[in-house]
Amino acid sequence: MHKIINISEQQRQRAKQLYEFKTLKGSVTGGKGNIYGALGEIIVHDYYKDKGNEVKHIGNYDYDLLIDRYKIDVKSKVTSVEPKLDYNCCVYSYNTKQKCDFYLFTRIHYSLEVGYIL
C-alpha cells in the first residue's frame, strides 16, 4: 500500500533549493537523481507535517528528517509507473551504517508531478 502525493510547483522549487545539487556522498546515480531524492524528502516532510506531526528537516549523512523525535532517512527512486504491492524497497549494503531509527521509501515519477510514499 502506498500514499499518492500530487507534487506542487512550490514543492519542486523547494526541492531544487534543498541541496544546491552537489553530488551527495554515496549517491548511486552520481548526482543525477538528486532532484528525486530531494522531492522525496519534501513530500514526506509535508505529508507528516499536514498530519500534525512535529517535523524538522536535518539533511545530514545519517538521516534526513526528525519526525516526532524519530530519525528518518528517506530513500527515493525515480519511476515511470505507479508502484505495485510487490515492488521492492531496499537499502544498499554499503549504506547501512547510517544512524537513523527508520528508513522511509518513496518513488518519484520522472515527470516530477507525482510521488508515492511507500
C-alpha positions as CSV (number, residue, x, y, z in Angstrom):
1,M,0.0,0.0,0.0
2,H,1.2,3.5,-0.8
3,K,0.1,7.1,-0.5
4,I,-0.1,9.0,-3.7
5,I,1.1,12.6,-3.5
6,N,0.5,15.3,-6.2
7,I,3.7,17.3,-6.2
8,S,3.1,21.1,-6.4
9,E,5.3,23.7,-8.2
10,Q,6.2,25.1,-4.7
11,Q,7.4,21.7,-3.6
12,R,9.5,21.3,-6.8
13,Q,11.1,24.7,-6.2
14,R,11.9,23.9,-2.5
15,A,13.5,20.6,-3.7
16,K,15.7,22.4,-6.2
17,Q,17.0,24.6,-3.4
18,L,17.4,21.9,-0.8
19,Y,20.9,20.7,-1.6
20,E,22.1,23.1,-4.3
21,F,22.6,19.9,-6.3
22,K,26.1,18.9,-5.5
23,T,26.6,15.2,-5.7
24,L,25.6,13.6,-2.4
25,K,28.0,11.2,-0.7
26,G,27.0,7.7,-1.5
27,S,24.8,8.7,-4.5
28,V,24.1,5.7,-6.6
29,T,23.5,7.8,-9.7
30,G,26.4,10.1,-9.3
31,G,24.1,13.1,-8.5
32,K,21.7,12.7,-11.4
33,G,18.9,11.6,-9.1
34,N,19.3,14.4,-6.5
35,I,16.1,16.2,-7.5
36,Y,14.1,12.9,-7.0
37,G,15.8,12.4,-3.6
38,A,15.1,16.0,-2.5
39,L,11.5,15.7,-3.7
40,G,11.1,12.5,-1.6
41,E,12.2,14.4,1.5
42,I,9.9,17.3,0.7
43,I,6.8,15.2,0.2
44,V,7.5,13.1,3.3
45,H,8.1,16.3,5.3
46,D,4.9,17.9,4.1
47,Y,2.8,14.8,4.5
48,Y,3.7,14.2,8.1
49,K,3.5,18.0,9.0
50,D,0.0,18.1,7.5
51,K,-0.9,15.1,9.7
52,G,0.0,17.1,12.8
53,N,3.4,15.5,13.5
54,E,6.4,17.5,14.6
55,V,8.7,17.5,11.6
56,K,12.2,19.1,11.2
57,H,14.5,18.8,8.2
58,I,18.0,17.8,9.1
59,G,19.6,16.6,5.9
60,N,22.8,15.1,7.1
61,Y,24.5,11.8,6.1
62,D,22.7,9.8,8.8
63,Y,19.1,11.0,8.4
64,D,17.0,13.5,6.6
65,L,14.1,14.3,8.9
66,L,13.2,14.2,12.6
67,I,9.5,13.1,12.8
68,D,8.3,13.2,16.4
69,R,11.9,12.7,17.5
70,Y,12.5,9.7,15.3
71,K,15.4,9.9,12.9
72,I,14.1,9.1,9.5
73,D,16.3,8.6,6.4
74,V,14.2,9.0,3.2
75,K,15.2,6.7,0.3
76,S,13.8,7.7,-3.1
77,K,13.8,6.1,-6.6
78,V,12.6,7.5,-9.8
79,T,9.8,5.7,-11.5
80,S,7.7,5.8,-14.7
81,V,4.7,3.8,-13.2
82,E,2.7,3.7,-10.1
83,P,4.4,1.2,-7.7
84,K,2.8,-2.2,-7.2
85,L,2.5,-4.0,-3.9
86,D,5.3,-6.5,-4.8
87,Y,7.8,-3.7,-5.6
88,N,11.0,-3.9,-3.5
89,C,12.2,-1.3,-1.0
90,C,15.9,-1.7,-0.2
91,V,19.0,-0.1,1.2
92,Y,22.3,-0.9,-0.4
93,S,24.6,-2.9,1.9
94,Y,27.3,-0.1,1.8
95,N,24.7,2.3,3.1
96,T,23.6,0.5,6.2
97,K,25.8,2.4,8.7
98,Q,23.6,5.4,8.9
99,K,22.5,6.3,12.4
100,C,18.8,6.6,11.8
101,D,15.8,5.0,13.5
102,F,13.9,4.1,10.3
103,Y,14.2,4.2,6.6
104,L,11.1,5.6,4.7
105,F,10.8,4.8,1.0
106,T,9.4,7.0,-1.8
107,R,9.2,6.8,-5.5
108,I,9.0,9.9,-7.6
109,H,7.6,9.9,-11.1
110,Y,10.2,11.1,-13.7
111,S,7.8,14.0,-14.6
112,L,8.2,15.4,-11.0
113,E,4.5,15.7,-10.8
114,V,3.5,12.8,-8.6
115,G,5.3,10.9,-5.8
116,Y,4.5,7.8,-3.8
117,I,5.2,7.3,-0.1
118,L,5.6,3.5,0.3
